[in-house]
Amino acid sequence: SCKLFFSNDPLKIVRGKGQYVYDEKGRQYLDCINNVAHVGHCHPDIVKAAHEQNQVLNTNSRYLHDNLVDYAERLSKTLPEKLCVFYFLNSGSEANDLALRLARQYTKHEDVVVLD
């Protein structure tokens, strides 16, 4: 069910650094698609933080773990008091699914507007 975005001349991207991605032949491409405007590919601070987090067992949010509570407390201090409930999810897709389910439960409506 996967679709090639460049079916006539598909790209095989093997690595990324900063704002660039590189194909298997070493050709450099400016990445304007993969949200690199945030921090870029392989940003040293993000790689270090991910490495440190991966050394702490916390496979998901199904199990109790102090890091979840610590993060929620730190996050709540940056927001208005009314925003005090947090749902930690695995991905943007899960977040969208939960947001839709919560909205439907709250409004009792099923309709949604989707922009492409």
N, C-alpha and C positions, 0 to 999 in steps of 0.2 A: 504494500500500500504506500510505499515511499515514492516520492516524485523527485526526479532530477530537475533542478532549476535551470540548468544549462545543458539540455539534452543533446544539442549539436556538438558541443565542445565542453563536456563536463569537467569540473575542477575536482581534483583530489587534494584537499587541504590536509597537511600533515602536522603543522605547528602554527603557533601564533605568538607574536611578541609586540607589545605596545599596540599601535593602531594597525598593524599589518598581520596578514596571514601568508603562509608560504605553501606552495604546492610541492609535490614529490620531486620535482626537478629543481627546486630551490627558487622558483620565480616568486617575486614579492607582489602582493596585492594590497591595496588600501581597503580595509574592512569597513564598509559603510552599512553593514546589515546586523551584526551580532552584538548590539548594545555596547560597543567598545567605548562609546563616549563617556561612560562612567569611570572606568579605571584602565581600560586597555587589557590586552591579553597578557597573562603571566606577569602582572604587576608584582614586584618583589614584596611589597607589604602584604598584599592579598595572599600570595603564595605562602609567605611565612605564617600568617594568621591561620590559613587553612591547615597547614602542616601541624601547627600547635594544637588546633582543635581536633585534628584526626588522631592525636595521641591520647585524647580523653574519650573514654567510652561513652557515647551517647548516640545510639543507632537511630533513634527516631523519637517522636514525642509520645509514644505509647507508654513509656516507662517513666517513673519518677527520676528526676536528676536535678541536682542543685543548680546547674547552669541555666536551666529553663526558668527557675524562680528568680535567680540573680538577674538574668537578662530582663525579665518582665518588670522587676522592681526598678532597674536602671531606666528602662524605656518609659515607664509610667511617670517618672520624674520630669520627663521632657514634654509631656502632653498635658492638656487640661484634665482636671480631676475626674470629669465625667467619662473620659476615655481610659477606663481602668480594667477592661477585660481583653485578654489577648488569646488569639488562636495561632499556635505555631504549626505551620504546615510544611510539607516537603517541597512544594513547587508552586509556581504561578498558576498552573492548571488546577491544583487542589484548592488554592486560595480562591480562584474564580468560582469553582464549583460550590465551595462553602458559602461564599458571598451570595450567590444566586439562591441557594437553599435557605439561608437566613432571611433574605429579602422576601422570598415567597412565603415563608412562615410568618413573618411580621406583617406583611401587607395583605396576605390571603389572596394575592393575585398570581397568575401564572405567566402573564405576558412579559416579554422583555424587548428592549430595543438593542440591536447589535449594529455597530458601525464597522465597516471594513475599510 
